[in-house]
Amino acid sequence: MSDEMKYIRNIGIMAHIDAGKTTTTERILYYTGKSYKIGEVHEGTATMDWMVQEQERGITITSAATTVYWDFNQEEYKINIIDTPGHVDFTVEVERSLRVLDGAVAIFCAVGGVEPQSETVWRQANKYSVPRICYINKMDRAGANFYRIIDQIENRLDITPVAIQLPIGSEENFVGLVDLIQNKAYVWDDESLGAVYEEAEIPEEMLDQVEEYRNILLEIVAEYDESILEKYLDKPETITEEEIVKVLRKATIALDVCPVLCGSSFKNKGVQNLINAVAQYLPSPLEVEAISGINPKTNKPEERNPDVKEPFSALAFKIATDPYVGRIAFFRVYSGQVEAGSTVFNIGTQKRERLMRLLRMHSNKQTAVENIQAGDIGVAVGFKDIRTGDTLCDEKHPIILENIDFPEPVITVAVEPRTQEDIDKLSLALRKLSEEDPTFMVKVNDETGQTTIHGMGELHLDILLDRLKREFKVECNHGKPRVAYKEAITKSVQHREVYKKQTGGKGKFADITFVIEPVENNMKGLVFVDETKGGALTKEYVEAVKSGFNTAMRNGVLAGYPLESVKVRLLDGAYHEVDSDALSFEICANIGFKEACRKASPIFLEPIMETEISSPVDFIGNISGDLNRRRAIINQIDSDSHGQVIKAMVPLSEMFGYVTTLRSLSSGRATSTMEFSHYAEVPSELSEEILYQGKYSLL
């Protein structure tokens, strides 16, 4: 099995929006024989962008998975590819894909370079220690500059980029590339759609440049291997291709360097060399660290190696609803193997699940397979209850693999069905969508019965509302997007709450004294400390008090927005032998929490967005003035190839519809990206307005 596993590559393709991820994937499908016709994003025919919304907007929304086979050095490599979105509203799709990948291709536009979302996905890849190779795409575009992008990668991403190719020409004169390891030039044939490329002479005007960059490559390689260092100092011409590739591979997997390639996916140049580089430099499942988890029986850490003989363990990283086969789960097998028709144990739900069918995915098409083995990625049909991040394992050898942390939604919209018949359909559709997307939440207000949906941005909710209509055939009314505010307390308060109720028979009684105070060190949730002495309350009653506080945090006292964090110290309590029970203490804690919060100077918190705007110099003054009116804090203004880049922190409430405003301010020439940064206190003069909004319907 290890012989087969060393030829598996689980890779993701990640980048800023419009860097050419999907176009590159389409070319890979074409050259590996998966597609007979090249799909184009701008024509809405891309295989990997299979959702109607993706084809209409020319963007990737969901991570599409596909498996291709590639012959390299007389060996067949199996490459599982996940094409991830570039738009910041769908960052979670990148996050959950990186969690299960062994390597990634980071694509950069040869004009735009390292853009805001490039930095975000790079940080996410660092978080999961994913080795990367860089591909500088769009070398045919006006303003393309390979060498400037290499400098940006080094300066902004804190990695050592190693150019293993140089472009021959640029912009409309881009015809091919020079391979610095082989010291050969390659030129592509336009008539064969790039399928044919041939070796050529290195252009005379590039000889000095090729020698300079080949020396840089050899210097970096020599740093990692003593035998190559000796050759480099004595006879550099004796260093072989195999030696360079071997050391470069080792340094790439160790996250010390990043090989850099170039090409133009749209013009079909350089893609085959990129697939070769995936096979050469990115790790197989055998070359990454064993997955670690916790044994739920012993609460001790355990490791699982990529071996079919070990107990089965896998992580479900994506749930989707297929119109033909129902709910499907994408999963990565870390150890053991699973067969179609077998039963697995879901640690998250504590239930056994029978896997009716196992599939290999090609975008939204499937091929049935008999089993999925360690190191591979597959799809299962038949789950009754599963969520993103659930661990699947052998019931006799349970393990909890590290779960995936998802950011909280920052924007909310109220929805209601248009007709009585749509009530159940809406509820079912929203449940399915929330199972697919962990950053999409559905909440129902207990007092008003109103349903609200919560997401990562305007585009995120816009797409989901569109899917409700098209996929689930549910017509619904919806309000304007609103900010997901939170509440917080600002001072410490001691409070005693006594809950008494006599109904003729057994009554209700609970008595607690506690201190409520703000949380330090950016901790989230309820920090509960039991400081009762001498058995004032039983363990059961203390747990009930904690549960009551947890429930109360979901609705703040100002306008019903949740509290992000609070610390409660339970000082004392008393109970009645007959009238007290756990429910009494839970209700007492709930009432007491709200009373204490009113005295603790509550405030509103609002989401602050990290915003980056790229614009020609002529419009910077108008854009800066507009940002100041939006309560922005401008951190810096830098220059880049397009003009200037403004980096600012802006409250989300001020940024609705900003794309349209920016377009008019810059005659359509400026672009912007937004990413959630943190929550901050709302100025007192705006609190009254939020108070009014919170007390009335969102519709």
VMD Tcl script that draws the C-alpha trace (Angstrom):
set ca {
  {0.00 0.00 0.00}
  {2.84 2.40 0.84}
  {4.03 2.08 -2.76}
  {0.63 3.33 -3.94}
  {0.27 5.97 -1.24}
  {3.53 7.69 -2.13}
  {1.97 8.58 -5.49}
  {-1.09 10.29 -3.93}
  {-1.20 14.10 -3.70}
  {-4.00 15.81 -1.75}
  {-3.74 19.44 -2.83}
  {-5.76 22.64 -2.67}
  {-5.65 25.55 -5.06}
  {-5.86 28.84 -3.17}
  {-5.55 32.53 -4.01}
  {-7.11 35.99 -4.01}
  {-10.31 36.42 -6.02}
  {-9.67 36.64 -9.80}
  {-6.09 35.28 -9.62}
  {-7.14 32.41 -11.91}
  {-7.69 29.44 -9.57}
  {-10.65 27.93 -11.41}
  {-9.15 28.59 -14.86}
  {-5.95 26.81 -13.77}
  {-7.97 23.86 -12.44}
  {-9.91 23.67 -15.73}
  {-6.59 23.43 -17.62}
  {-5.38 20.68 -15.27}
  {-8.60 18.72 -15.96}
  {-8.07 19.18 -19.69}
  {-4.42 18.11 -19.79}
  {-4.98 15.13 -17.45}
  {-7.79 13.89 -19.71}
  {-10.73 14.62 -17.35}
  {-12.33 17.11 -19.74}
  {-12.47 16.94 -23.53}
  {-13.28 20.63 -23.79}
  {-11.75 23.49 -21.82}
  {-14.34 25.26 -19.65}
  {-14.07 29.02 -19.23}
  {-15.09 30.99 -16.14}
  {-16.06 34.10 -18.12}
  {-18.35 32.01 -20.36}
  {-19.94 30.24 -17.37}
  {-18.78 26.81 -18.62}
  {-16.13 25.99 -16.00}
  {-16.50 22.39 -14.79}
  {-15.46 23.20 -11.22}
  {-17.84 26.17 -10.90}
  {-20.92 23.98 -11.25}
  {-23.41 25.99 -9.17}
  {-25.68 28.35 -11.14}
  {-24.63 31.24 -8.87}
  {-20.94 30.53 -9.58}
  {-21.49 30.48 -13.34}
  {-23.50 33.71 -13.30}
  {-21.04 35.67 -11.14}
  {-17.78 34.13 -12.42}
  {-16.62 33.35 -8.87}
  {-16.08 30.15 -6.87}
  {-18.39 29.70 -3.88}
  {-18.00 26.07 -2.78}
  {-14.87 23.94 -2.69}
  {-15.30 21.53 -5.58}
  {-13.37 18.27 -5.31}
  {-11.99 16.23 -8.17}
  {-9.51 13.40 -8.73}
  {-7.11 13.31 -11.70}
  {-4.27 11.01 -12.78}
  {-0.96 12.25 -14.20}
  {1.99 10.36 -15.67}
  {5.32 11.78 -14.56}
  {8.75 10.12 -14.72}
  {7.08 6.86 -15.81}
  {4.91 6.75 -12.68}
  {1.17 7.45 -12.41}
  {0.25 10.02 -9.74}
  {-3.25 10.30 -8.27}
  {-4.00 13.95 -7.49}
  {-7.03 14.90 -5.39}
  {-7.68 18.60 -6.08}
  {-9.91 20.97 -4.14}
  {-10.59 24.29 -5.90}
  {-11.33 26.78 -3.11}
  {-13.09 30.18 -3.26}
  {-11.16 33.45 -3.29}
  {-13.91 35.79 -2.02}
  {-13.48 36.71 1.66}
  {-17.13 35.85 2.49}
  {-16.30 32.20 1.75}
  {-13.01 32.01 3.69}
  {-14.40 29.11 5.73}
  {-14.42 26.96 2.56}
  {-10.65 27.49 2.35}
  {-10.19 26.82 6.07}
  {-11.96 23.48 6.14}
  {-10.23 22.34 2.92}
  {-6.73 23.18 4.19}
  {-7.41 21.15 7.33}
  {-7.45 17.93 5.31}
  {-4.86 18.72 2.60}
  {-1.21 17.74 2.45}
  {-0.08 20.51 0.09}
  {-1.32 23.57 -1.78}
  {-0.73 25.59 -4.93}
  {-0.84 29.33 -4.15}
  {-1.73 31.27 -7.29}
  {-0.79 34.94 -7.70}
  {-1.80 37.32 -10.48}
  {1.33 38.60 -12.29}
  {-0.21 42.10 -12.19}
  {-2.00 42.23 -8.81}
  {0.58 40.17 -6.92}
  {0.11 39.49 -3.21}
  {-3.40 40.81 -2.55}
  {-5.36 40.91 0.75}
  {-7.03 37.52 0.40}
  {-3.69 36.02 -0.71}
  {-2.34 36.95 2.73}
  {-5.44 35.54 4.49}
  {-5.23 32.12 2.82}
  {-1.45 32.08 3.35}
  {-1.98 32.59 7.11}
  {-4.57 29.79 7.09}
  {-2.09 27.47 5.35}
  {0.55 28.39 7.98}
  {-1.96 27.48 10.72}
  {-2.22 23.93 9.39}
  {1.48 23.71 8.30}
  {0.60 23.04 4.66}
  {3.61 23.01 2.26}
  {3.08 25.21 -0.82}
  {4.35 25.91 -4.29}
  {3.68 29.31 -5.89}
  {2.36 29.82 -9.41}
  {2.51 33.34 -10.88}
  {-0.38 33.33 -13.36}
  {-1.55 35.79 -16.05}
  {1.95 36.46 -17.41}
  {0.23 37.50 -20.69}
  {-1.60 40.46 -19.11}
  {-0.59 44.12 -19.50}
  {1.50 45.13 -16.48}
  {2.68 41.56 -15.69}
  {5.95 41.55 -13.70}
  {7.26 38.18 -12.49}
  {10.21 39.60 -10.52}
  {8.15 42.17 -8.60}
  {5.74 39.43 -7.46}
  {8.65 37.30 -6.18}
  {9.79 40.29 -4.07}
  {6.23 40.72 -2.73}
  {6.02 37.02 -1.77}
  {9.30 37.32 0.17}
  {8.43 40.60 1.90}
  {4.73 40.13 2.67}
  {4.42 36.39 3.26}
  {7.60 35.77 5.26}
  {8.83 32.83 3.15}
  {11.90 32.23 0.97}
  {10.63 32.07 -2.63}
  {12.82 30.03 -5.00}
  {12.31 30.74 -8.69}
  {12.64 27.43 -10.55}
  {11.38 28.99 -13.78}
  {11.78 32.35 -15.54}
  {9.27 33.70 -18.09}
  {10.32 34.21 -21.72}
  {8.82 37.63 -22.46}
  {5.78 39.10 -20.73}
  {2.41 40.68 -21.54}
  {1.53 39.93 -25.21}
  {5.12 38.71 -25.83}
  {4.92 35.89 -23.24}
  {5.67 32.71 -25.22}
  {7.19 30.23 -22.76}
  {9.56 29.73 -19.86}
  {13.08 28.70 -18.88}
  {13.41 25.77 -16.47}
  {16.31 26.75 -14.18}
  {16.83 23.20 -12.85}
  {17.08 21.61 -16.30}
  {18.62 24.77 -17.79}
  {16.26 24.45 -20.76}
  {13.67 26.68 -22.44}
  {10.13 25.58 -23.39}
  {7.82 27.28 -25.90}
  {4.09 26.52 -26.25}
  {2.13 25.93 -29.44}
  {-1.00 28.11 -29.52}
  {-2.82 26.06 -32.15}
  {-2.93 22.88 -30.01}
  {-4.47 24.79 -27.04}
  {-1.14 24.42 -25.25}
  {-1.19 20.61 -25.36}
  {2.03 20.67 -27.42}
  {5.13 22.41 -26.14}
  {8.69 21.94 -27.28}
  {12.22 22.51 -26.10}
  {13.91 25.63 -27.50}
  {17.13 27.60 -27.19}
  {17.34 29.97 -24.21}
  {17.05 33.49 -25.74}
  {20.47 35.13 -25.89}
  {19.30 38.28 -24.08}
  {18.23 36.08 -21.10}
  {21.48 34.13 -20.63}
  {22.90 36.46 -17.92}
  {19.58 36.58 -16.09}
  {19.19 32.77 -16.23}
  {22.72 32.33 -14.84}
  {22.01 34.83 -12.02}
  {18.78 33.13 -10.93}
  {20.21 29.60 -11.33}
  {23.04 30.62 -8.98}
  {20.49 31.93 -6.45}
  {18.67 28.56 -6.72}
  {21.91 26.59 -6.19}
  {22.90 28.80 -3.21}
  {19.58 28.12 -1.48}
  {19.79 24.37 -2.20}
  {23.41 24.27 -0.98}
  {22.33 25.72 2.39}
  {20.25 22.58 3.04}
  {22.75 19.89 1.99}
  {26.46 19.65 2.81}
  {27.38 17.44 -0.16}
  {25.78 19.94 -2.57}
  {27.55 22.78 -0.72}
  {30.92 21.12 -1.36}
  {30.10 20.69 -5.05}
  {28.78 24.27 -5.27}
  {32.03 25.69 -3.85}
  {34.26 23.40 -5.94}
  {32.47 22.37 -9.20}
  {28.90 23.73 -9.39}
  {28.41 22.20 -12.86}
  {28.54 18.69 -11.30}
  {25.33 19.24 -9.28}
  {22.66 17.02 -10.86}
  {18.96 17.71 -11.48}
  {18.01 14.82 -9.15}
  {20.06 16.31 -6.30}
  {18.46 19.75 -6.69}
  {14.91 18.33 -6.83}
  {15.49 16.05 -3.82}
  {16.79 18.85 -1.58}
  {14.23 21.38 -2.83}
  {11.43 18.89 -2.09}
  {12.75 18.33 1.43}
  {12.97 22.10 2.12}
  {9.48 22.70 0.67}
  {7.87 20.02 2.87}
  {9.72 21.50 5.89}
  {8.06 24.89 5.07}
  {11.48 26.55 4.66}
  {11.16 27.50 0.99}
  {8.51 27.85 -1.69}
  {9.30 26.93 -5.34}
  {7.94 29.58 -7.73}
  {6.65 28.79 -11.22}
  {5.01 30.98 -13.86}
  {2.58 30.73 -16.75}
  {-0.66 31.87 -18.30}
  {-3.46 29.37 -17.62}
  {-5.91 31.24 -19.85}
  {-3.45 31.10 -22.77}
  {-2.61 27.43 -21.96}
  {1.06 28.01 -21.13}
  {2.91 26.48 -18.18}
  {0.15 24.26 -16.72}
  {1.80 20.91 -17.48}
  {4.98 22.04 -15.69}
  {2.82 23.07 -12.71}
  {1.33 19.53 -12.50}
  {4.86 18.11 -12.68}
  {5.87 20.40 -9.79}
  {2.90 19.14 -7.69}
  {4.23 15.58 -8.13}
  {7.86 16.66 -7.52}
  {7.65 19.01 -4.55}
  {4.39 18.51 -2.62}
  {4.19 15.69 -0.05}
  {2.37 12.38 -0.20}
  {0.25 11.33 2.83}
  {3.28 9.33 4.01}
  {5.43 12.46 4.27}
  {3.22 14.52 6.57}
  {3.05 14.11 10.33}
  {0.77 11.43 11.76}
  {-2.63 12.87 12.71}
  {-3.08 13.34 16.45}
  {-6.32 13.16 18.40}
  {-7.80 12.35 21.81}
  {-9.03 8.93 22.90}
  {-12.47 9.71 24.44}
  {-12.20 6.68 26.76}
  {-8.87 7.66 28.34}
  {-8.75 11.42 27.47}
  {-5.14 10.84 26.42}
  {-3.58 11.90 23.10}
  {-3.18 9.27 20.39}
  {-1.68 9.25 16.91}
  {-2.89 7.57 13.75}
  {-0.45 6.81 10.93}
  {-1.40 6.69 7.23}
  {-1.57 2.90 7.14}
  {-4.44 0.61 6.05}
  {-3.59 -1.81 8.88}
  {-4.32 0.80 11.58}
  {-7.89 1.35 12.94}
  {-10.10 3.44 10.67}
  {-10.21 7.21 11.32}
  {-11.44 10.02 9.06}
  {-12.58 13.65 9.23}
  {-15.71 14.93 7.49}
  {-14.68 18.32 6.10}
  {-17.67 19.22 3.94}
  {-21.37 18.34 3.87}
  {-23.42 18.96 0.74}
  {-26.89 18.16 -0.58}
  {-26.90 16.43 -3.95}
  {-30.17 16.65 -5.92}
  {-29.93 12.96 -6.95}
  {-28.41 11.08 -4.00}
  {-29.31 13.35 -1.06}
  {-26.86 14.31 1.68}
  {-23.22 13.54 0.91}
  {-20.16 13.93 3.12}
  {-16.63 14.65 1.86}
  {-14.08 13.02 4.14}
  {-10.34 12.47 4.41}
  {-9.21 9.02 5.60}
  {-6.18 9.30 7.91}
  {-5.79 5.61 8.85}
  {-7.29 2.24 7.99}
  {-9.87 1.91 5.24}
  {-13.65 1.97 4.81}
  {-15.76 -0.12 2.45}
  {-19.08 0.61 0.79}
  {-21.93 -0.79 2.90}
  {-19.87 -0.84 6.11}
  {-20.77 0.84 9.41}
  {-18.67 3.60 11.01}
  {-18.98 5.43 14.33}
  {-19.53 9.21 14.37}
  {-17.87 10.64 17.49}
  {-19.73 13.97 17.12}
  {-23.21 12.43 17.28}
  {-22.24 9.25 19.17}
  {-24.15 7.24 16.56}
  {-23.33 4.40 14.18}
  {-23.80 5.25 10.51}
  {-24.07 2.86 7.57}
  {-22.31 4.09 4.44}
  {-24.59 3.00 1.60}
  {-22.22 4.06 -1.20}
  {-18.71 5.46 -1.56}
  {-17.97 7.85 -4.41}
  {-15.03 9.49 -6.15}
  {-16.00 13.04 -7.09}
  {-15.31 14.94 -10.28}
  {-16.74 18.41 -9.61}
  {-20.48 17.60 -9.20}
  {-20.31 14.19 -10.94}
  {-19.60 10.92 -9.15}
  {-18.05 7.50 -9.77}
  {-18.87 4.64 -7.35}
  {-15.89 2.91 -5.68}
  {-15.63 -0.16 -3.42}
  {-13.43 1.37 -0.71}
  {-11.47 4.47 0.34}
  {-8.09 3.86 1.96}
  {-5.74 5.79 4.24}
  {-4.34 8.97 2.67}
  {-7.23 9.35 0.24}
  {-10.22 11.69 -0.05}
  {-13.70 10.40 -0.89}
  {-17.42 10.96 -0.55}
  {-19.98 8.87 1.37}
  {-23.74 8.59 0.86}
  {-26.12 7.43 3.59}
  {-25.42 9.62 6.63}
  {-28.53 10.38 8.67}
  {-26.89 12.89 11.02}
  {-23.48 14.47 10.34}
  {-21.93 17.93 10.55}
  {-18.77 19.51 9.21}
  {-15.79 18.61 11.40}
  {-17.20 15.32 12.74}
  {-14.70 12.49 13.32}
  {-15.57 9.08 11.84}
  {-13.83 6.06 13.31}
  {-13.88 2.40 14.31}
  {-16.19 2.07 17.34}
  {-13.74 -0.30 19.09}
  {-10.88 2.20 18.62}
  {-12.48 5.66 19.08}
  {-10.52 8.88 18.51}
  {-11.52 12.56 18.37}
  {-9.52 14.37 15.70}
  {-8.95 18.11 16.06}
  {-12.12 19.96 15.18}
  {-12.23 22.95 12.85}
  {-12.68 26.44 14.34}
  {-15.07 28.63 12.38}
  {-15.45 32.41 12.62}
  {-18.72 33.82 13.95}
  {-21.22 35.39 11.53}
  {-21.26 39.21 11.52}
  {-24.34 40.02 9.45}
  {-28.01 39.09 9.84}
  {-31.20 39.12 7.76}
  {-34.77 38.29 8.84}
  {-36.69 35.86 6.62}
  {-40.27 34.64 6.46}
  {-42.10 32.31 4.04}
  {-44.44 33.96 1.56}
  {-47.16 31.32 1.90}
  {-48.38 28.99 4.64}
  {-47.27 25.96 2.56}
  {-43.68 27.24 2.53}
  {-43.26 27.25 6.34}
  {-42.05 23.64 6.60}
  {-40.10 23.84 3.33}
  {-38.21 26.95 4.57}
  {-37.37 25.32 7.89}
  {-36.04 22.17 6.15}
  {-34.05 24.17 3.56}
  {-32.43 26.38 6.21}
  {-31.48 23.30 8.23}
  {-29.79 21.70 5.20}
  {-27.90 24.90 4.36}
  {-26.65 25.31 7.94}
  {-25.42 21.69 7.91}
  {-23.42 22.44 4.75}
  {-22.00 25.76 5.94}
  {-20.85 26.16 9.58}
  {-20.62 29.98 9.22}
  {-24.33 30.15 8.33}
  {-26.59 30.19 11.40}
  {-30.36 30.16 11.79}
  {-31.97 31.60 14.92}
  {-35.60 31.90 15.98}
  {-36.58 34.67 18.43}
  {-38.52 32.99 21.26}
  {-40.59 36.10 21.96}
  {-41.55 37.19 18.43}
  {-41.18 33.86 16.58}
  {-39.14 35.66 13.93}
  {-36.50 33.67 11.98}
  {-33.15 35.34 11.28}
  {-30.24 34.03 9.23}
  {-26.64 34.99 10.02}
  {-23.60 34.95 7.70}
  {-20.14 36.33 6.91}
  {-21.12 39.16 4.54}
  {-23.68 40.57 2.11}
  {-22.58 38.31 -0.76}
  {-22.67 35.24 1.51}
  {-26.33 35.81 2.50}
  {-27.26 36.92 -1.02}
  {-26.03 33.58 -2.42}
  {-27.84 31.60 0.29}
  {-31.14 33.43 -0.34}
  {-30.70 32.74 -4.05}
  {-30.11 29.04 -3.32}
  {-33.31 28.90 -1.24}
  {-35.23 30.04 -4.28}
  {-33.50 27.96 -6.97}
  {-32.47 24.72 -5.26}
  {-35.17 24.37 -2.62}
  {-37.99 26.17 -4.50}
  {-38.84 28.25 -1.41}
  {-40.19 31.76 -1.94}
  {-39.51 33.97 1.07}
  {-39.55 37.63 2.05}
  {-36.41 39.01 3.62}
  {-35.40 42.25 5.29}
  {-32.36 44.41 4.75}
  {-29.02 43.06 6.02}
  {-28.31 44.11 9.60}
  {-25.17 44.02 11.69}
  {-24.80 41.19 14.23}
  {-24.17 43.36 17.30}
  {-23.18 41.97 20.69}
  {-23.51 43.25 24.23}
  {-20.94 43.43 27.02}
  {-20.72 44.62 30.62}
  {-18.11 47.14 31.71}
  {-18.01 46.90 35.51}
  {-18.12 44.36 38.31}
  {-21.39 43.91 40.28}
  {-22.30 41.69 43.26}
  {-25.91 40.49 43.28}
  {-28.15 38.23 45.37}
  {-31.16 36.58 43.77}
  {-33.82 34.65 45.66}
  {-36.38 32.71 43.63}
  {-39.54 31.59 45.51}
  {-42.77 30.15 44.23}
  {-45.56 28.51 46.24}
  {-48.32 26.74 44.32}
  {-50.09 24.86 47.09}
  {-48.04 21.66 46.77}
  {-44.27 21.42 46.37}
  {-42.89 24.91 45.80}
  {-39.82 26.34 44.10}
  {-36.86 27.80 46.00}
  {-33.33 28.90 45.10}
  {-30.99 31.46 46.66}
  {-27.65 32.52 45.11}
  {-25.11 35.29 45.61}
  {-22.62 35.97 42.82}
  {-20.27 38.54 41.28}
  {-20.54 39.31 37.58}
  {-17.57 41.03 35.88}
  {-15.98 41.66 32.46}
  {-13.57 39.02 31.13}
  {-9.89 39.80 30.61}
  {-7.41 38.38 28.04}
  {-9.98 38.22 25.19}
  {-11.50 34.97 26.50}
  {-14.87 34.05 25.01}
  {-18.00 32.53 26.49}
  {-18.85 32.10 30.17}
  {-15.97 31.93 32.65}
  {-17.62 30.33 35.68}
  {-15.89 30.02 39.07}
  {-17.50 28.21 42.01}
  {-16.34 29.92 45.23}
  {-19.03 28.48 47.52}
  {-17.76 26.99 50.80}
  {-18.86 24.27 53.20}
  {-21.27 22.56 50.82}
  {-23.59 25.58 50.59}
  {-24.90 24.10 47.31}
  {-24.74 20.57 45.93}
  {-22.80 19.87 42.73}
  {-26.11 19.38 40.89}
  {-27.33 22.85 41.88}
  {-23.99 24.49 40.97}
  {-24.20 22.94 37.48}
  {-27.81 24.18 37.18}
  {-26.68 27.72 38.10}
  {-23.94 27.56 35.45}
  {-26.48 26.34 32.87}
  {-28.82 29.24 33.78}
  {-26.04 31.79 33.24}
  {-25.11 30.19 29.90}
  {-28.70 30.44 28.70}
  {-29.06 34.05 29.89}
  {-25.96 35.11 27.90}
  {-27.78 34.42 24.61}
  {-30.00 37.49 25.09}
  {-28.54 40.68 26.54}
  {-30.51 43.22 28.58}
  {-30.16 46.19 26.21}
  {-31.71 44.90 22.99}
  {-31.51 41.12 23.17}
  {-28.12 40.77 21.44}
  {-25.88 37.99 22.88}
  {-23.03 38.64 25.30}
  {-19.70 37.47 23.89}
  {-18.00 36.91 27.24}
  {-18.59 37.36 30.94}
  {-17.08 36.08 34.20}
  {-19.28 34.89 37.05}
  {-18.02 34.03 40.53}
  {-20.62 32.10 42.56}
  {-20.00 33.19 46.17}
  {-22.78 31.60 48.20}
  {-26.18 29.96 48.04}
  {-28.91 28.25 49.99}
  {-31.46 25.56 49.20}
  {-34.61 24.06 50.74}
  {-34.71 20.31 51.41}
  {-38.18 19.95 49.85}
  {-38.80 22.92 47.53}
  {-35.40 23.20 45.80}
  {-34.51 21.43 42.55}
  {-32.11 21.95 39.62}
  {-34.72 23.82 37.54}
  {-35.29 26.34 40.38}
  {-31.58 27.18 40.46}
  {-31.41 27.43 36.67}
  {-34.34 29.90 36.61}
  {-32.88 31.81 39.58}
  {-29.51 32.18 37.79}
  {-31.23 33.35 34.60}
  {-33.25 36.05 36.39}
  {-30.32 37.11 38.60}
  {-27.95 37.36 35.62}
  {-30.25 39.81 33.82}
  {-30.73 41.94 36.96}
  {-26.98 42.07 37.59}
  {-26.25 42.96 33.93}
  {-28.55 46.01 34.14}
  {-26.41 47.34 37.02}
  {-23.08 46.49 35.30}
  {-23.19 49.37 32.75}
  {-23.93 47.28 29.63}
  {-22.72 48.50 26.23}
  {-23.06 47.48 22.58}
  {-20.18 45.93 20.61}
  {-20.01 46.10 16.81}
  {-17.94 44.11 14.27}
  {-14.94 46.01 12.87}
  {-13.75 45.05 9.40}
  {-10.17 45.11 8.15}
  {-10.59 46.86 4.81}
  {-8.11 47.23 1.96}
  {-8.78 49.50 -1.02}
  {-6.60 49.64 -4.14}
  {-7.09 52.71 -6.33}
  {-5.31 54.96 -8.84}
  {-3.71 57.98 -7.11}
  {-6.25 60.46 -8.57}
  {-9.11 59.11 -6.45}
  {-7.33 58.55 -3.11}
  {-8.43 61.93 -1.67}
  {-12.14 61.29 -2.31}
  {-11.93 57.71 -1.05}
  {-10.10 58.74 2.15}
  {-12.68 61.48 2.82}
  {-15.52 59.01 2.35}
  {-13.85 56.51 4.72}
  {-13.50 59.20 7.40}
  {-17.24 59.84 7.17}
  {-17.75 56.13 7.79}
  {-15.89 56.26 11.15}
  {-12.85 54.52 9.62}
  {-9.40 54.48 11.19}
  {-6.90 54.63 8.30}
  {-3.79 52.69 9.35}
  {-1.59 53.21 6.30}
  {-1.48 54.19 2.63}
  {1.05 52.31 0.49}
  {1.97 52.45 -3.19}
  {1.64 49.51 -5.55}
  {1.64 48.89 -9.29}
  {-1.98 50.08 -9.66}
  {-1.58 53.28 -7.67}
  {-2.11 53.31 -3.92}
  {-3.50 50.93 -1.30}
  {-5.43 52.15 1.75}
  {-5.55 49.86 4.79}
  {-8.23 50.81 7.30}
  {-10.44 49.53 10.13}
  {-14.11 50.33 9.47}
  {-17.31 49.39 11.36}
  {-19.37 46.90 9.34}
  {-22.52 49.00 9.88}
  {-20.98 51.76 7.74}
  {-20.01 49.48 4.84}
  {-23.31 48.23 3.43}
  {-23.41 48.88 -0.30}
  {-19.85 50.21 -0.23}
  {-18.86 48.50 -3.51}
  {-21.35 50.68 -5.43}
  {-20.16 53.86 -3.69}
  {-16.50 53.02 -4.38}
  {-17.31 52.42 -8.04}
  {-18.81 55.89 -8.40}
  {-15.99 57.56 -6.42}
  {-13.31 56.03 -8.66}
  {-15.07 55.76 -12.03}
  {-15.06 51.99 -11.55}
  {-11.26 51.74 -11.21}
  {-10.85 51.01 -7.48}
  {-11.31 47.63 -5.80}
  {-11.86 46.71 -2.15}
  {-11.81 43.70 0.17}
  {-13.17 43.33 3.69}
  {-12.39 40.80 6.39}
  {-13.72 40.56 9.95}
  {-11.14 41.76 12.49}
  {-12.69 42.15 15.97}
  {-15.57 43.53 18.02}
  {-15.30 47.05 19.50}
  {-17.49 49.34 21.61}
  {-20.13 51.34 19.79}
  {-19.91 55.13 20.37}
  {-22.54 56.29 22.88}
  {-24.27 58.59 20.35}
  {-25.09 55.58 18.13}
  {-26.26 53.28 20.93}
  {-29.76 54.82 21.01}
  {-30.24 54.00 17.33}
  {-29.17 50.38 17.86}
  {-31.44 50.16 20.89}
  {-34.36 51.19 18.71}
  {-33.41 48.67 15.99}
  {-33.03 45.83 18.46}
  {-36.47 46.32 19.96}
  {-38.31 46.33 16.64}
  {-38.63 43.87 13.80}
  {-35.75 43.35 11.40}
  {-38.16 43.07 8.48}
}
mol new
graphics top color blue
foreach p $ca { graphics top sphere $p radius 0.5 }
foreach p [lrange $ca 0 end-1] q [lrange $ca 1 end] { graphics top cylinder $p $q radius 0.2 }
display resetview
